[in-house]
């Protein structure tokens, strides 16, 4: 978990981990705040909504299982959300796109996205819900948006990053 946090710390002033009440966090979360979201529904959109409500300002979202995210990708999302110039409106959603697919858990969301997110069906696919926001899309290498879900993935990621797997 520490690698995405280290990357986000380089581009964000405030860090928070959104998780369920029963989630046990590792010791290496540093100064990141813990924001407990509701236990139901169990859907990633719930965490994004909670973060936006709690922060009251735009939030840069990065899933904890994305160890390959880079500062440059985070900065690209932030820059793209601001628009082409100072007079351009801020985007309500700026989302990474890898191999043509939206990566909603690597994105920047503004509070103006809340109404659409709250109105989404609890069983709606996250990508479909986020697509309705007509997000600004930022192309990123697939390797950056890769998530680590299985023990084998974790071991491979640790080897690539040159660290020991937990």
FENGI-V97079 format. One record per residue. N is the residue number from 0. OMEGA is omega in degrees with one decimal (none if undefined). Layout:
<<N	OMEGA> <N	OMEGA>>
This chain:
<<0	-172.9> <1	-176.8> <2	176.8> <3	179.1> <4	178.1> <5	179.4> <6	-179.8> <7	179.5> <8	179.6> <9	-176.9> <10	-177.0> <11	177.4> <12	-175.3> <13	178.7> <14	175.5> <15	174.3> <16	178.1> <17	-177.1> <18	176.9> <19	-177.8> <20	-176.4> <21	-179.9> <22	176.1> <23	-179.8> <24	176.3> <25	-176.9> <26	-172.8> <27	-179.5> <28	174.9> <29	-176.7> <30	179.8> <31	175.9> <32	174.7> <33	177.5> <34	-180.0> <35	176.8> <36	177.5> <37	-179.5> <38	178.0> <39	-1.3> <40	177.5> <41	-176.2> <42	-178.0> <43	178.7> <44	178.1> <45	179.4> <46	178.8> <47	178.5> <48	-179.8> <49	-179.7> <50	179.4> <51	179.6> <52	-176.8> <53	-177.1> <54	-177.6> <55	179.4> <56	179.7> <57	178.6> <58	173.6> <59	-176.5> <60	173.3> <61	178.8> <62	-179.5> <63	-178.8> <64	177.6> <65	-175.0> <66	-175.4> <67	178.4> <68	-176.5> <69	175.5> <70	-177.0> <71	177.1> <72	177.7> <73	179.2> <74	178.0> <75	177.3> <76	-179.8> <77	-178.7> <78	-178.8> <79	-179.3> <80	-177.9> <81	-178.9> <82	-174.1> <83	-178.4> <84	-176.6> <85	179.1> <86	179.7> <87	179.0> <88	176.7> <89	178.0> <90	176.9> <91	175.8> <92	175.7> <93	-168.0> <94	173.9> <95	175.9> <96	178.1> <97	-178.8> <98	176.5> <99	-177.7> <100	174.2> <101	175.6> <102	-173.5> <103	178.6> <104	169.2> <105	-168.7> <106	174.0> <107	-178.6> <108	175.6> <109	179.3> <110	178.7> <111	177.7> <112	-173.3> <113	-176.8> <114	179.2> <115	-178.9> <116	179.6> <117	-178.1> <118	-177.5> <119	176.2> <120	-178.2> <121	-179.6> <122	179.4> <123	175.8> <124	-177.3> <125	-179.4> <126	179.8> <127	178.9> <128	-178.1> <129	178.2> <130	179.4> <131	177.7> <132	-175.6> <133	-173.4> <134	166.0> <135	-176.5> <136	179.8> <137	-180.0> <138	177.5> <139	175.6> <140	-179.9> <141	-178.9> <142	-179.4> <143	-176.9> <144	-178.1> <145	178.4> <146	-178.2> <147	-175.0> <148	-177.2> <149	178.9> <150	179.3> <151	176.9> <152	179.8> <153	179.2> <154	178.8> <155	178.7> <156	179.3> <157	178.1> <158	179.9> <159	-178.0> <160	179.5> <161	178.4> <162	177.0> <163	175.9> <164	178.6> <165	none>>
